């Protein structure tokens, strides 16, 4: 069995149906074609996602503080 198929099979086992076999296969192919550049682009994508989640969490905290203050003032 070649490396691509082994990696695809192992990733499929690890994610257990959360990601389609086709997407996994395409991602593994891209990784083997572009190597370090692929990893770099994935890292940038993940950093953007983390930044977005942090902003969302911060907004949630601010909303919670406002709701708590409002509840105290309304009493």
C-alpha positions, 0 to 999 in steps of 0.5 A: 500500500502506498503512503497516500493510501495509508495516510488517507486510511489512517486519517479516515479512521481517526475522524470516524465519518466527520469528514468525507473520504473524498475530502480526506483523499483530496487533502492528502493529495494536496499535501503530497503535491505541495508539502511545506507550502500546503502546511503553511497555508493550513497554518494560516487558515487555522490562525484565522479561524482561531482569531475569529473564535477569539473575537467571538468569545470576546464578544460573548463575554462583553454581551454577558457583562452587559446583560449582567449589569442590565439585570442588576440595574433592573432589579 
